[in-house]
């Protein structure tokens, strides 16, 4: 009798363990610096929902916006050591970890939005996503971050000469620093989360970003001039640390990649809508929207591209991107 009871208990424990392992949920933490009403954040929430559906509840993503777990650079460092699974960063910040990524931050390298998508969705874009693995970071997809333009507090920007002497906030990116410097401005790297206060206190005279970010950050409350010179089209990159990626089964990797690919499509729809709504909203709040001649800006910043002639890998990428039709 005692032997039967022991056998029953052992079988019950094994069945419970098997059931528990089959229903175990794999949680992935995703942190980023944008506010919750931003279209890129909404795209990531869509991805989390799709992953849960595709995996039948066996995988979940917890999204932490607004720098809750650190700045973009800090989140990338957490990915590298496995303390965080995923993050969203600008390609401009990613270049500090995967150098070839800097090509996407170069001024006027993209002719228009159609050109941007052809490059990112094609062989060049896929190659750049994977090359981050050498630095323990794997790109999953790109999110549309529109075109970046200048906004300022005290005076409008109509030509490059208007930037002379202005302190302009830039991301932690040597490419962004060179861009502003080539236009006569004084580049000042500041964390995105600290920028509103820096603008208020006069630490910087302006910044540069896309319309939804200008609006959701509420920087329009301080800066009343927005010049749509559209100097760069720096995408956002959804990144997973190789520590977290290698911990996933092949099936789990497929579910995650499919959810990311579908989120990219959804996010572009959200972005197109948010971009126009943001421009309308800041204009209604008293911001002067300026549409300058882009040619002088492109001519002044051409020196940044030519500066890579001695960098064989980057210059080859520049030519490849320019050749995409």
WOCOR-V825761 format. One record per pair of residues at least 24 apart in sequence whose ideal C-beta (glycine too) atoms are under 10 Angstrom apart, sorted by sequence separation. I is the first residue (numbers start at 1). J is the second residue. D is the distance in whole Angstrom. If there is no record, write none. Layout:
I;J;D / I;J;D
This chain:
41;65;5 / 61;85;8 / 62;86;10 / 72;96;10 / 73;97;9 / 104;128;7 / 120;144;9 / 159;183;10 / 160;184;6 / 193;217;9 / 195;219;7 / 198;222;10 / 199;223;6 / 208;232;8 / 210;234;9 / 26;51;10 / 40;65;9 / 41;66;9 / 61;86;7 / 63;88;9 / 103;128;8 / 117;142;9 / 160;185;9 / 169;194;9 / 192;217;8 / 196;221;8 / 197;222;10 / 209;234;10 / 238;263;8 / 116;142;9 / 157;183;9 / 169;195;6 / 196;222;7 / 208;234;10 / 210;236;10 / 238;264;8 / 25;52;9 / 36;63;9 / 38;65;8 / 100;127;9 / 101;128;6 / 117;144;8 / 195;222;9 / 37;65;9 / 38;66;9 / 100;128;6 / 101;129;9 / 116;144;8 / 148;176;9 / 157;185;9 / 180;208;8 / 26;55;8 / 36;65;5 / 91;120;10 / 116;145;10 / 169;198;7 / 179;208;9 / 238;267;10 / 25;55;9 / 35;65;6 / 36;66;7 / 98;128;8 / 101;131;8 / 116;146;9 / 150;180;9 / 169;199;8 / 28;59;7 / 29;60;10 / 30;61;5 / 31;62;9 / 32;63;8 / 34;65;6 / 35;66;6 / 98;129;9 / 100;131;6 / 101;132;7 / 113;144;8 / 116;147;9 / 148;179;9 / 167;198;9 / 236;267;9 / 25;57;7 / 26;58;6 / 27;59;8 / 28;60;7 / 29;61;8 / 30;62;7 / 31;63;8 / 32;64;7 / 33;65;8 / 34;66;7 / 35;67;10 / 98;130;10 / 99;131;9 / 100;132;9 / 176;208;8 / 23;56;10 / 25;58;6 / 26;59;5 / 27;60;5 / 28;61;5 / 29;62;5 / 30;63;5 / 31;64;4 / 32;65;6 / 33;66;7 / 34;67;9 / 98;131;6 / 113;146;8 / 150;183;9 / 152;185;10 / 23;57;8 / 24;58;8 / 25;59;7 / 26;60;7 / 27;61;8 / 28;62;7 / 29;63;8 / 30;64;7 / 31;65;8 / 32;66;8 / 33;67;5 / 94;128;9 / 98;132;4 / 100;134;10 / 113;147;8 / 169;203;8 / 170;204;9 / 23;58;8 / 25;60;6 / 26;61;10 / 27;62;6 / 28;63;10 / 29;64;7 / 30;65;9 / 31;66;9 / 32;67;8 / 33;68;9 / 97;132;7 / 98;133;9 / 99;134;10 / 112;147;9 / 150;185;8 / 167;202;9 / 169;204;5 / 236;271;10 / 22;58;9 / 31;67;8 / 32;68;9 / 33;69;10 / 98;134;7 / 99;135;9 / 101;137;10 / 167;203;7 / 168;204;6 / 169;205;9 / 171;207;10 / 31;68;6 / 32;69;9 / 33;70;8 / 91;128;8 / 97;134;10 / 98;135;5 / 110;147;9 / 167;204;5 / 168;205;7 / 169;206;7 / 170;207;8 / 171;208;9 / 31;69;4 / 32;70;10 / 33;71;6 / 34;72;10 / 94;132;7 / 97;135;5 / 101;139;9 / 104;142;9 / 166;204;8 / 167;205;5 / 168;206;5 / 169;207;4 / 170;208;7 / 171;209;9 / 30;69;9 / 31;70;7 / 32;71;10 / 33;72;6 / 47;86;10 / 96;135;10 / 97;136;9 / 98;137;6 / 166;205;4 / 167;206;8 / 168;207;6 / 169;208;8 / 29;69;8 / 31;71;10 / 32;72;7 / 33;73;10 / 97;137;6 / 165;205;9 / 166;206;6 / 167;207;10 / 168;208;6 / 169;209;9 / 31;72;9 / 33;74;10 / 94;135;9 / 98;139;8 / 107;148;10 / 33;75;8 / 44;86;9 / 163;205;9 / 31;74;9 / 32;75;7 / 44;87;10 / 94;137;8 / 105;148;9 / 163;206;9 / 31;75;5 / 44;88;6 / 30;75;9 / 43;88;9 / 94;139;8 / 29;75;10 / 153;199;6 / 183;229;9 / 31;78;8 / 41;88;8 / 152;199;9 / 153;200;9 / 31;79;9 / 40;88;6 / 89;137;9 / 91;139;9 / 151;199;9 / 154;202;9 / 183;231;8 / 29;78;9 / 153;202;8 / 157;206;8 / 38;88;10 / 87;137;9 / 89;139;10 / 155;205;8 / 169;219;10 / 91;142;8 / 153;204;9 / 154;205;7 / 155;206;9 / 157;208;10 / 180;231;9 / 228;279;8 / 86;138;10 / 88;140;10 / 152;204;9 / 153;205;6 / 154;206;9 / 179;231;7 / 226;278;10 / 31;84;6 / 79;132;10 / 90;143;10 / 92;145;10 / 152;205;6 / 153;206;6 / 179;232;7 / 226;279;8 / 29;83;9 / 30;84;8 / 31;85;9 / 32;86;9 / 33;87;9 / 34;88;7 / 82;136;9 / 86;140;8 / 91;145;8 / 152;206;3 / 153;207;10 / 29;84;6 / 30;85;7 / 31;86;8 / 32;87;6 / 33;88;8 / 80;135;7 / 81;136;8 / 88;143;7 / 90;145;7 / 151;206;6 / 152;207;8 / 176;231;10 / 28;84;9 / 29;85;5 / 30;86;4 / 31;87;6 / 32;88;4 / 33;89;8 / 76;132;10 / 79;135;10 / 80;136;4 / 92;148;9 / 150;206;6 / 151;207;6 / 152;208;10 / 176;232;8 / 226;282;6 / 28;85;4 / 29;86;7 / 30;87;6 / 31;88;8 / 32;89;8 / 33;90;9 / 79;136;7 / 80;137;7 / 88;145;10 / 150;207;8 / 151;208;7 / 175;232;9 / 226;283;9 / 27;85;8 / 28;86;6 / 29;87;9 / 30;88;7 / 79;137;6 / 90;148;9 / 150;208;5 / 151;209;7 / 176;234;8 / 212;270;9 / 216;274;8 / 220;278;9 / 224;282;9 / 26;85;10 / 76;135;9 / 77;136;10 / 79;138;9 / 148;207;10 / 149;208;6 / 150;209;9 / 175;234;9 / 212;271;7 / 215;274;8 / 223;282;9 / 33;93;9 / 76;136;9 / 148;208;5 / 149;209;8 / 151;211;10 / 211;271;10 / 215;275;9 / 76;137;6 / 148;209;6 / 149;210;8 / 173;234;9 / 210;271;9 / 212;273;10 / 213;274;10 / 220;281;8 / 221;282;9 / 224;285;9 / 226;287;5 / 227;288;9 / 228;289;7 / 229;290;8 / 230;291;10 / 147;209;10 / 148;210;6 / 149;211;8 / 212;274;5 / 215;277;8 / 216;278;8 / 220;282;4 / 224;286;6 / 225;287;7 / 226;288;7 / 227;289;8 / 228;290;7 / 229;291;9 / 230;292;10 / 146;209;9 / 147;210;6 / 148;211;10 / 151;214;6 / 162;225;10 / 171;234;8 / 211;274;8 / 212;275;6 / 215;278;4 / 219;282;9 / 220;283;9 / 224;287;5 / 225;288;5 / 226;289;5 / 227;290;4 / 228;291;6 / 229;292;5 / 231;294;8 / 145;209;9 / 146;210;4 / 147;211;8 / 163;227;9 / 210;274;10 / 211;275;5 / 212;276;10 / 214;278;7 / 215;279;8 / 218;282;10 / 220;284;10 / 221;285;7 / 223;287;7 / 224;288;6 / 225;289;9 / 226;290;7 / 227;291;8 / 228;292;7 / 229;293;9 / 230;294;7 / 145;210;6 / 146;211;6 / 148;213;9 / 149;214;8 / 162;227;8 / 210;275;7 / 211;276;8 / 212;277;8 / 213;278;8 / 214;279;9 / 215;280;9 / 216;281;10 / 220;285;6 / 221;286;9 / 225;290;7 / 227;292;6 / 229;294;6 / 105;171;8 / 144;210;9 / 146;212;7 / 148;214;10 / 153;219;10 / 163;229;10 / 211;277;9 / 212;278;5 / 215;281;6 / 220;286;8 / 221;287;9 / 228;294;9 / 231;297;6 / 145;212;9 / 146;213;8 / 158;225;10 / 211;278;4 / 212;279;9 / 214;281;10 / 215;282;5 / 218;285;9 / 220;287;5 / 229;296;9 / 230;297;9 / 231;298;8 / 105;173;6 / 107;175;9 / 144;212;10 / 145;213;8 / 151;219;7 / 156;224;9 / 157;225;7 / 159;227;10 / 210;278;8 / 211;279;5 / 214;282;6 / 219;287;10 / 229;297;5 / 230;298;10 / 105;174;9 / 106;175;6 / 107;176;9 / 151;220;8 / 153;222;6 / 154;223;9 / 155;224;10 / 156;225;4 / 157;226;9 / 158;227;7 / 160;229;9 / 211;280;10 / 212;281;10 / 229;298;9 / 231;300;10 / 232;301;9 / 105;175;4 / 152;222;10 / 153;223;5 / 154;224;9 / 155;225;7 / 156;226;9 / 157;227;4 / 159;229;9 / 211;281;9 / 215;285;9 / 227;297;9 / 231;301;7 / 102;173;7 / 104;175;9 / 105;176;6 / 107;178;9 / 108;179;10 / 151;222;9 / 152;223;6 / 153;224;7 / 154;225;8 / 156;227;7 / 158;229;9 / 211;282;7 / 101;173;10 / 102;174;7 / 103;175;9 / 106;178;9 / 107;179;5 / 151;223;4 / 152;224;8 / 153;225;8 / 157;229;7 / 215;287;9 / 229;301;10 / 102;175;5 / 105;178;10 / 106;179;8 / 107;180;10 / 150;223;9 / 151;224;9 / 152;225;5 / 214;287;8 / 231;304;10 / 101;175;9 / 102;176;9 / 105;179;8 / 151;225;6 / 152;226;8 / 96;171;10 / 99;174;10 / 107;182;8 / 150;225;8 / 151;226;5 / 152;227;8 / 95;171;9 / 96;172;6 / 102;178;10 / 107;183;9 / 150;226;8 / 151;227;7 / 95;172;9 / 96;173;7 / 149;226;7 / 150;227;5 / 151;228;10 / 92;170;8 / 93;171;6 / 95;173;6 / 96;174;8 / 149;227;6 / 150;228;9 / 211;289;9 / 92;171;4 / 93;172;6 / 94;173;9 / 95;174;7 / 149;228;5 / 150;229;6 / 91;171;10 / 92;172;8 / 93;173;6 / 95;175;6 / 149;229;5 / 150;230;10 / 90;171;6 / 92;173;4 / 95;176;9 / 147;228;8 / 148;229;9 / 149;230;5 / 150;231;8 / 89;171;9 / 90;172;9 / 91;173;9 / 92;174;9 / 147;229;9 / 148;230;7 / 149;231;7 / 90;173;8 / 92;175;7 / 93;176;9 / 147;230;4 / 148;231;6 / 149;232;9 / 91;175;9 / 92;176;5 / 146;230;9 / 147;231;8 / 148;232;5 / 92;177;10 / 147;232;7 / 148;233;7 / 90;176;9 / 146;232;10 / 147;233;5 / 148;234;6 / 92;179;10 / 145;232;9 / 146;233;7 / 147;234;9 / 145;233;8 / 146;234;9 / 144;233;9 / 145;234;6 / 146;235;9 / 145;235;5 / 146;236;10 / 144;235;7 / 145;236;5 / 143;235;7 / 144;236;8 / 145;237;9 / 47;140;9 / 142;235;4 / 143;236;4 / 47;141;9 / 141;235;10 / 142;236;7 / 143;237;8 / 141;236;9 / 142;237;6 / 143;238;6 / 47;143;10 / 141;237;8 / 142;238;7 / 140;237;8 / 141;238;5 / 43;141;9 / 73;171;9 / 139;237;5 / 140;238;5 / 141;239;10 / 44;143;8 / 72;171;8 / 73;172;6 / 93;192;10 / 139;238;7 / 140;239;7 / 43;143;6 / 72;172;8 / 137;237;9 / 138;238;10 / 139;239;6 / 140;240;6 / 43;144;9 / 71;172;9 / 138;239;7 / 139;240;8 / 41;143;10 / 90;192;9 / 137;239;5 / 138;240;5 / 40;143;5 / 137;240;8 / 138;241;7 / 39;143;8 / 40;144;8 / 137;241;6 / 138;242;6 / 39;144;8 / 40;145;7 / 132;237;8 / 136;241;6 / 137;242;7 / 140;245;9 / 39;145;9 / 136;242;5 / 137;243;10 / 138;244;9 / 39;146;9 / 128;235;10 / 132;239;7 / 135;242;9 / 136;243;7 / 138;245;5 / 129;237;7 / 132;240;10 / 134;242;10 / 137;245;9 / 138;246;9 / 128;237;9 / 129;238;9 / 132;241;10 / 133;242;6 / 136;245;9 / 125;235;9 / 129;239;9 / 132;242;9 / 136;246;10 / 34;145;10 / 125;237;10 / 133;245;9 / 120;233;9 / 140;253;10 / 183;296;9 / 119;233;9 / 183;297;7 / 120;235;6 / 138;253;10 / 182;297;10 / 117;233;10 / 119;235;9 / 140;256;7 / 141;257;8 / 184;300;8 / 74;191;9 / 113;230;10 / 116;233;5 / 120;237;10 / 140;257;6 / 143;260;10 / 183;300;5 / 73;191;8 / 112;230;9 / 115;233;8 / 116;234;10 / 117;235;10 / 141;259;10 / 142;260;10 / 179;297;10 / 182;300;6 / 183;301;7 / 72;191;8 / 90;209;10 / 116;235;7 / 140;259;9 / 141;260;4 / 182;301;5 / 71;191;5 / 72;192;7 / 110;230;9 / 113;233;7 / 140;260;4 / 141;261;6 / 143;263;8 / 144;264;8 / 181;301;10 / 182;302;8 / 70;191;10 / 71;192;7 / 72;193;10 / 108;229;10 / 112;233;9 / 139;260;9 / 140;261;8 / 141;262;9 / 143;264;7 / 179;300;10 / 180;301;9 / 182;303;5 / 183;304;10 / 71;193;7 / 107;229;10 / 108;230;8 / 110;232;8 / 111;233;10 / 141;263;7 / 142;264;7 / 145;267;10 / 179;301;6 / 181;303;10 / 182;304;5 / 70;193;10 / 71;194;9 / 90;213;10 / 107;230;10 / 108;231;7 / 109;232;8 / 110;233;5 / 140;263;9 / 141;264;5 / 144;267;6 / 178;301;9 / 181;304;9 / 67;191;8 / 107;231;5 / 108;232;8 / 109;233;8 / 110;234;10 / 140;264;9 / 141;265;10 / 143;267;5 / 144;268;5 / 179;303;10 / 180;304;10 / 67;192;7 / 106;231;10 / 107;232;6 / 108;233;9 / 110;235;10 / 142;267;9 / 143;268;8 / 144;269;9 / 146;271;6 / 178;303;8 / 179;304;6 / 182;307;9 / 66;192;10 / 67;193;5 / 106;232;7 / 107;233;10 / 141;267;9 / 142;268;10 / 144;270;9 / 145;271;8 / 146;272;9 / 178;304;5 / 66;193;7 / 67;194;9 / 105;232;6 / 106;233;10 / 143;270;10 / 144;271;4 / 177;304;10 / 104;232;8 / 105;233;9 / 106;234;9 / 143;271;8 / 144;272;8 / 146;274;9 / 147;275;9 / 162;290;10 / 176;304;10 / 104;233;8 / 105;234;5 / 146;275;6 / 175;304;7 / 178;307;7 / 104;234;6 / 105;235;9 / 144;274;10 / 162;292;9 / 104;235;6 / 144;275;9 / 151;282;9 / 102;234;10 / 146;278;9 / 156;288;6 / 158;290;6 / 160;292;9 / 175;307;10 / 101;234;10 / 104;237;9 / 157;290;7 / 158;291;10 / 159;292;7 / 175;308;10 / 101;235;10 / 156;290;6 / 158;292;5 / 159;293;8 / 163;297;9 / 157;292;7 / 158;293;9 / 161;296;9 / 101;237;8 / 151;287;8 / 156;292;9 / 160;296;6 / 159;296;6 / 160;297;6 / 163;300;9 / 151;289;10 / 152;290;10 / 158;296;10 / 159;297;8 / 160;298;10 / 95;234;10 / 98;237;9 / 151;290;10 / 160;299;9 / 161;300;9 / 175;314;10 / 92;232;8 / 94;234;10 / 149;289;10 / 150;290;9 / 157;297;9 / 160;300;5 / 91;232;9 / 93;234;9 / 94;235;10 / 98;239;9 / 149;290;9 / 159;300;9 / 160;301;8 / 91;233;10 / 92;234;5 / 94;236;9 / 97;239;9 / 149;291;10 / 150;292;9 / 91;234;5 / 92;235;10 / 93;236;10 / 94;237;6 / 121;264;9 / 149;292;9 / 90;234;6 / 91;235;5 / 92;236;10 / 93;237;9 / 120;264;9 / 90;235;8 / 91;236;7 / 92;237;10 / 94;239;7 / 149;294;10 / 90;236;6 / 91;237;6 / 89;236;7 / 90;237;8 / 117;264;10 / 150;297;9 / 88;236;5 / 89;237;6 / 149;297;10 / 88;237;7 / 89;238;9 / 87;237;9 / 88;238;5 / 89;239;6 / 87;238;8 / 88;239;7 / 117;268;8 / 86;238;7 / 87;239;6 / 86;239;7 / 87;240;8 / 85;239;10 / 86;240;5 / 87;241;8 / 85;240;6 / 86;241;7 / 113;268;9 / 84;240;10 / 85;241;6 / 84;241;7 / 33;191;8 / 34;192;8 / 83;241;9 / 85;243;8 / 86;244;7 / 33;192;5 / 82;241;6 / 84;243;9 / 85;244;4 / 86;245;9 / 113;272;9 / 33;193;6 / 79;239;6 / 81;241;8 / 82;242;9 / 83;243;9 / 84;244;8 / 85;245;9 / 79;240;7 / 80;241;6 / 82;243;3 / 83;244;10 / 79;241;3 / 80;242;8 / 81;243;7 / 82;244;7 / 85;247;9 / 76;239;7 / 78;241;8 / 79;242;8 / 80;243;8 / 85;248;9 / 72;236;10 / 75;239;9 / 77;241;10 / 79;243;7 / 82;246;10 / 76;241;9 / 79;244;7 / 82;247;8 / 75;241;10 / 79;245;10 / 72;239;10 / 40;210;10 / 86;256;9 / 39;210;10 / 85;256;10 / 40;212;8 / 39;212;6 / 40;213;9 / 38;212;6 / 39;213;10 / 86;260;9 / 37;212;9 / 38;213;7 / 41;216;9 / 40;216;10 / 35;212;10 / 38;215;9 / 39;216;9 / 34;212;9 / 35;213;9 / 37;215;9 / 38;216;5 / 34;213;7 / 37;216;5 / 38;217;9 / 36;216;9 / 35;216;5 / 34;216;7 / 35;217;7 / 34;217;9 / 35;218;9 / 108;294;8 / 108;295;10 / 59;248;8 / 108;297;8 / 128;317;8 / 107;297;8 / 108;298;4 / 127;317;9 / 47;238;8 / 107;298;7 / 108;299;9 / 44;236;10 / 59;251;10 / 109;301;10 / 43;236;9 / 58;251;9 / 59;252;6 / 107;300;9 / 108;301;6 / 124;317;7 / 127;320;10 / 44;238;7 / 58;252;8 / 107;301;4 / 108;302;8 / 43;238;9 / 61;256;9 / 106;301;8 / 107;302;8 / 109;304;9 / 40;236;6 / 55;251;8 / 59;255;6 / 107;303;10 / 108;304;9 / 109;305;7 / 124;320;6 / 125;321;10 / 54;251;10 / 55;252;7 / 58;255;8 / 59;256;7 / 107;304;6 / 108;305;8 / 123;320;9 / 124;321;6 / 40;238;9 / 54;252;10 / 61;259;8 / 106;304;6 / 107;305;7 / 119;317;10 / 122;320;10 / 55;254;10 / 56;255;9 / 105;304;10 / 106;305;6 / 122;321;10 / 124;323;10 / 125;324;10 / 54;254;9 / 55;255;5 / 59;259;9 / 124;324;7 / 51;252;9 / 54;255;5 / 55;256;9 / 106;307;10 / 119;320;9 / 123;324;9 / 34;236;9 / 53;255;9 / 54;256;9 / 103;305;10 / 106;308;8 / 119;321;5 / 122;324;7 / 52;255;10 / 55;258;10 / 118;321;10 / 119;322;10 / 32;236;9 / 51;255;6 / 54;258;6 / 55;259;9 / 50;255;9 / 51;256;6 / 54;259;6 / 103;308;8 / 116;321;10 / 119;324;5 / 32;238;9 / 50;256;10 / 51;257;10 / 53;259;8 / 102;308;9 / 115;321;8 / 118;324;5 / 32;239;10 / 51;258;8 / 52;259;9 / 115;322;9 / 118;325;8 / 30;238;8 / 50;258;8 / 51;259;4 / 54;262;9 / 103;311;10 / 106;314;9 / 109;317;9 / 116;324;10 / 30;239;10 / 47;256;9 / 50;259;4 / 51;260;8 / 102;311;9 / 109;318;7 / 115;324;7 / 30;240;9 / 49;259;8 / 50;260;9 / 103;313;9 / 111;321;10 / 115;325;8 / 47;258;10 / 48;259;8 / 50;261;10 / 51;262;9 / 100;311;10 / 103;314;6 / 106;317;9 / 110;321;7 / 111;322;9 / 28;240;8 / 47;259;5 / 50;262;5 / 51;263;9 / 99;311;9 / 102;314;7 / 103;315;9 / 106;318;7 / 109;321;6 / 110;322;9 / 46;259;9 / 47;260;6 / 50;263;7 / 100;313;6 / 103;316;10 / 104;317;9 / 109;322;7 / 111;324;9 / 47;261;9 / 49;263;9 / 99;313;8 / 100;314;7 / 103;317;4 / 110;324;9 / 111;325;9 / 29;244;9 / 47;262;7 / 48;263;9 / 99;314;8 / 102;317;9 / 103;318;6 / 106;321;9 / 28;244;7 / 44;260;9 / 46;262;8 / 47;263;4 / 50;266;9 / 100;316;10 / 101;317;10 / 43;260;10 / 46;263;5 / 47;264;9 / 100;317;7 / 103;320;9 / 104;321;8 / 26;244;10 / 45;263;9 / 46;264;10 / 103;321;7 / 28;247;10 / 43;262;10 / 44;263;7 / 46;265;10 / 47;266;8 / 28;248;9 / 43;263;5 / 46;266;5 / 47;267;8 / 26;247;9 / 42;263;9 / 43;264;7 / 45;266;10 / 46;267;7 / 26;248;7 / 43;265;9 / 26;249;9 / 40;263;10 / 43;266;6 / 44;267;8 / 46;269;10 / 28;252;10 / 42;266;8 / 43;267;3 / 46;270;8 / 42;267;7 / 43;268;8 / 26;252;7 / 41;267;10 / 43;269;9 / 39;266;10 / 40;267;6 / 43;270;6 / 28;256;8 / 39;267;6 / 42;270;5 / 43;271;8 / 26;255;10 / 39;268;9 / 41;270;10 / 42;271;9 / 26;256;10 / 39;269;9 / 40;270;8 / 39;270;4 / 40;271;8 / 38;270;9 / 39;271;5 / 42;274;8 / 38;271;10 / 39;272;9 / 39;273;8 / 40;274;9 / 39;274;4 / 38;274;8 / 39;275;8 / 37;274;9 / 39;277;10 / 39;278;9 / 38;278;10
